Amino acid sequence: MKVERIRVAKGSGRTIVLESTSSASYSISLAGGAKAEIVIVNSAPADADVGMKLEATIGKNAELKLIGCTLGGRETKSEVRIAQKAGSRCEHFEVALLTGAQRLIAHTKHMHCGPKSFSRSSFRYAAAGSSRVDMRGNVEIGQNADGADAHFVAKSLLLSREAVVKVVPMLSVKTGNVSAGHGAAMAPVSADEMFYLESRGIERNEGRRMILSGFLLDFETTRMGAIREAVERKIGELDGI
């Protein structure tokens, strides 16, 4: 397993794009006041079983934008643990497009350990063929995290009758005076959106690909080009979605 350690010094900033083709373990540490934007793309071979582990510690008043993109692998097991200290901010995005018999098993634990910490977790899953997603997301606001603000949401798009997505959001709040929430939603491709695109002369399969791209890439990053290229390459391989 590849092991990578990323350290961002106090008051400094880094932007990193990582592509993983095999099992990997990442350790991320932001010192006080540091800022980082980290993108990790799983593009493992289609016949590979991979494990992805990530632990991140966000120091006082530090800011992390973390984006994970799962496209490759036969079966991917992903574990993410994030711990935030006082006044820190975290935006965590996860994107996955699975086809054929691919499987993703994902567990996340996001811990608010200090007061006035802020997080937004937004996950998007699209499943075609007989693929399957099993995801459990846990947000914990600790006893010392008074004034924390946390929200978790996962949205899933089913592209076939055989695809399965199971998302279990969990929220644990151990102190008062916080703002917290979670939610999950699942749906097929919208008939109204398809009608709109077809009424403007866009062929059905192309319209579905446009909707899929917009659904998966509904976030902002300075490295959107690299992610868009990888996602749209995978979308282009789909047949008759």
C-alpha angles and dihedrals in degrees: 000000000000113000121203127181120197120191124182114195125229113289095000133111138220138183116201134178116194127185117200124198097171141022113314142178122208128194115191125186127178117191122214114307094002123140128207140171112198126183122189120187120192106209099156119158116278093248096049127104109211139185121211120193126178132177120183131184116193113200129217112306091353124138129217130183108190123185123184121188121190115194107133139051133070093245123007123192110195128187121182126181121181126182122190129199129204117315094359125141130211133183110189120187126180123187127183133175113185128185137176110006096332117145132201122194108186132179123180130182117188115188127194103203101166138047123274094013117154132207140171119189116189120176128184123191128183119185128190133173112010094323122141138206123197110183133173118185122188124188115189126189108196132216092262095048100090111165094022120155117205135163132175126190132170124189125188133196119202113209098180141025092246097052118102130199122181118183123181113188117193131189126193118185118184100174140042133246096052137127113224140153145153139193146167133204135183133189145148121250107301114258090207092055091048092050091050093052095043090050087061094053099262113145114245100246092044090050091053090050091051091051091048093050092049092048095051098041098049097131140073129249136151087234097053091124094066093045094045092051092052095044095046091047089058092044088053090059093059117106121212099343 
